[in-house]
Amino acid sequence: MALRLRFPLVSVFIAAAGAVALAITVSPVAQAAVSHDPGLRPPQARATATQTFTIPAGTTTFSSTAGGMHLSVTRAAASPDHIPPAMTCQVTAWTPYSGSNGSGEVVEGYAQLNCDETVYAIEVSMDLYLNGNVVATSTQTGYNVTAVAAWATYPLIAGTYDTWGSGFYYATSGSSASNVSPHGSPSVYLS
């Protein structure tokens, strides 16, 4: 909550919460001419008043009398600097590749869901396709993370492979699931 104060000759301290506390110190209107008399002291604040109040939703101005003085507080518009950016999450599916897992040649499919902020939960699923047919799948879930990956292998058979990834995330515990657009990799012929 951003507040703008309209009150002359007042020092004000604000706590930006549901309730706002004001400490008002009234300064003298004019200062006396400087004197060399060591017995004279500079003018001091004459009154202090404190009042806690809540500005109701939909109300832009609050007026009150505190310590015999009238004050008015006006809510200012929110600054674009304080509006959090929208979180983005996306799935990336990598082009399948071949390799060896110790028991022979395999094809590996890999997909990852990334968010630009930590979320409560992410679930990503990956499907490995051979000639247009699903031959391997994997689903992984992570909690309080920014990314989760899923991968699977399949024995290498000559053909055209591609990987598809899909998923969803929960921004906070108890929030609704947000689906992320699926992503497919480029197809590759492996033999």
C-alpha positions, 0 to 999 in steps of 0.5 A: 500500500503506497500512501501520500501525505498532505499535511504541512509542517508535520513529520510522519512515519507510516507502516504499510500494513492493514493498519497504519500508525502515524507519529506526528510532530508539529514544527514551529511555523517560523524560527526566531532570529539567531541570537548569541545569547547562550541561554536561548535554545532553538525552538522545540516541537510543541506537540506529538500525536499518534493514531492508528487507523485502517484505510478501508478498501475502495477508499482513497482518502482518510481524514482525522483529528489527532492531538487537536490537529487535522490530518488527511492521508491519500492512497497513491496509485501502485507503482508499476515497479511494485507489480510482480511480473507474471511467472513463466514456465515452459517445456523443452523436449530435446532431440533424441540421441543414441548412446550405450548403456552397458548392455547395448545401443539405446536411444534416450529421450529427454524433456524438462519443464522450467519455471522462472521462479520456485513453485510448489510442485512441477510434474513433467511427462516425456514420450519417446516416439519411434516412427510415430509410435510411443515406445517409452514414457517417463513422468517425474515430479518435484517439489519446491523447485524451478525445474524437473526433467523426465527421461527414458531409454529404448533399445536402438532400432533404425528409424525416425525418433522424436520426443514430446514433453508436457506438464503442469505446475502448482504455484503454491500449495493448494493452488490450481494446476497450471498446464504448460504447452507441450513441446516436441523435438525435431525428428531424427533418424537413428540407426 
